[in-house]
């Protein structure tokens, strides 16, 4: 049996070479990138009480501010067209709110949906990641559909993220008008200033913001509970609202009016989707503890107190929240409510950050810059670009609607749609990922009736302002879908038409094996011919050098025979990509390729561990040059804050003593925001003795892919428009890697025009 002339070495630490024999020194245990580090999601009092307590307190300030400030406007919105609600109407409306909180938030989200995390993250993309992962039993077409639906669901939540700060802050600042009519003109300017300040502080991170806001929010919930209990003592009959029949009978009595009022009842759920999207920031058990022990009792007490007030004084419906408090507490309550609503907007903003981070990882979004603000909790992040975009949209919405009453009509459509999609995706996770019986999935589908009722009630408000949030969602959906659709077509094109080479075959292909016998080379060429791959033709040329004349090998990659028919060529391509041949050459579309070896070090950025990158093949085919030392560099991000220097690199060496090709995998933690490639080379020279020359002889080759839309005709107009958007995004993010710092003096962009 003839042995392969190619030596392959996998090195974890520095190697030494003596008499042509490679020896390996003792290596440290390798770092597993897939290792589960979602301790923040599964943290419990038994495992780490201090971290659990810190996350529980922090979640009060960063997650539950939205739901906690809903009492500011819910009761007023429900009875907006009924200036004098009757006693039974007050009890029925409060009963609807209470059971809405119990069934939807407590049972559905806190009990069930929080269990569906994808590597510690929550939200629509977490469900998408589970349904499109390796453990899913869905087919490829179904996974594509799930991906598109998830992009739309996330876009709906981003639309909600622009509305929530506007309605929350406006409703609080409008309390100024209850003290003096002259102060009404200052409501809008103060609201805009507060919104700007809210988005500016996002750069400090949700963890720090949550801990700072938590004492304020805890005080807010104490005040809510105290006001509610105080008002209940004047009218204990309101406690009948805990009877679910009161809610059902109210809808039966009020008929169409009661159905339309469900849109106002739904406002008590503002922030529930952010609760799930923020799962990666604080964890499952801290969120549950905060909700059950602090938030739920407080908001329920306040709704009961407002209902008791309206039963005694129906005229207080103009602003039941502020009217429920004693007159002497009006100004302190306005100040506290304003601060609380600023905090309330934090939940949806951090949720949007989480969604954008997941979208980038799944390939549903351009690679936006993501900054991790915590070394203890991986989910605490800050996305500068989306932060400023949402700020501008929120300010525009505030100036357009001007009052919280008008904004209430715009709110609800997107959130209801998002909740409906979340329910459907969770049912699919139960059936196709967790592989539970279909009956369990069908039982959870009962929540679809509740989601459907709320969506129908809010859909009536579409032309009164609901269209605004939907337009925002569609805008972000078009961007996400265009990137996903374009990236899918680009991968298909590169797989079909762009040549790559298996790394273990690269030395043989380029004519640099460890030549021990001419028979070995001849045998290898025969094997290549039998596998329908491109045969190699060895040549040599003579050139001048400082020491006289020397021989430099030049390789010609021969094309397929001109006598082959089209069917034979297609068969050649299919056979070259068969599983048994593992992509020795993916295509045979190149002509004669001649190259010379140039001095210096060339680094080719790659995303593969087994094949050469497309940029390497382009340089070889177009420039006809091969660097004296070639390194294929792949970057990976571990789910730990910082990767130890001793475990930073993993190196594979291909070839022989005549010439080596190196594949380096550099691993970074999620909190390491700056990746300097020159530092990687310095470390590889120290750890593995890779010959790294002076910096002026180092060149980084990165791809610069340009998309050319070639589709014509009115029938393909939608796809053409989508590809035009993708082309613009691709030009803005040509390489697709984030947090990489490249020196312009050492970087060469290798262009490739891809017709789609």
TAHU-V264381 format. One line per field, one symbol per residue. phi: phi as a letter, one per 20 degrees, with the letter a starting at -180 (. if undefined). psi: psi as a letter, one per 20 degrees, with the letter a starting at -180 (. if undefined). A space follows every 10 residues. Layout:
# TAHU-V264381
phi: ???
psi: ???
This chain:
# TAHU-V264381
phi: .eeffeeccd ddcfdccclm deddefdfgf eefefeceff fefbgfebff ffffffffff eddeffffdf gfcfffffdf dcfcfeffff ffffffffff ffffffefef edfffeddln ecnfffffff fdefeeefef ffffffffff ffffffffff feeggfffff ffffffffeb ffeffeffff ffffffffff fffenfffff fffgffffff fffgffffff fffebfffff ffefffffff fffelfffff ffffffffeg nfffgffegf fcoffgffff ffecfggfff ffffffffff fecgfffgaf ffffefffef fgffffffff fffgffffff ffgfffffff fendbgfffc deebedcffe cbdgffffff ffffffffff emcfffffff epffffffff fgfffffffg eddeleffff ffffffffff ffffffffff egeeqfffff ffffgfffff ffffffffff fffffeceec cfgfdfgffe nceefebfff ffffffffff emeffdcecb cdcebfeodc edfcddefff ffefefffff ffffffdfgf ellfcfccee efdcccedfo ddddfbdddc cfffffffff eeelccggcd cddddcdeec fcefgfdfdc ccdcobffad cddddddcef eeeddeffff ffffffeclf fdffgfddcd dcfcededed fcoffdggff ffffffffff ffcfenedme ddegfddced fbedec
psi: ppqpippppo piaqqqppkj ppqprpqqpq pohjqoklhh hjprhhgnhg gggghgghhh higjhghhjh ihighhhgkh jnimqrghhg ggghgggghg hggggggggh gghiinqoki qarhhghghg hjahiqjqrg ghhgghgghh ggghhghhhh hhhghghggg hghihhhihp hhihiigggh gggggghghh ihiiqhgggg hghghghghg hggggggghg hhhhmihiii iiohhhgghg hgghdgghgh ihhhhhiijp ihhhghhjgi hhrghhgggg ghhggghghg ghhgghghgh hhnhijihmh ghhhqqhijg ghhggghghh hghhihghgh hhggghghhg hikjqqmqpp ppjqihohio rpngghghgh gggggggghg hhqhghhhhh qhgggggghg gggghhhhgg gigilrqhhg hhghihihgg hggggghhhh jgijihhghh ggghghgggg hggggghghg ggghhhippr pphiigghhi klrnoiphhg gghhhhhhgh jkroqpoprq rprqrhjbpq ppppppoprq piiqrhhhgh hgghhijqhh illgphrliq bpopqqpqqa pppoprjqii qqrhhghggh hghlqpqhpp popppqorlq gppqhijgqp pppqbahgpq ppopoppqri jnhpoohhhg gghhhghjkp noaqhijppp oqqnpppooj pqqhhjgghg gghgghgghh hhmhhjqqjp oqphijpppo qppop.
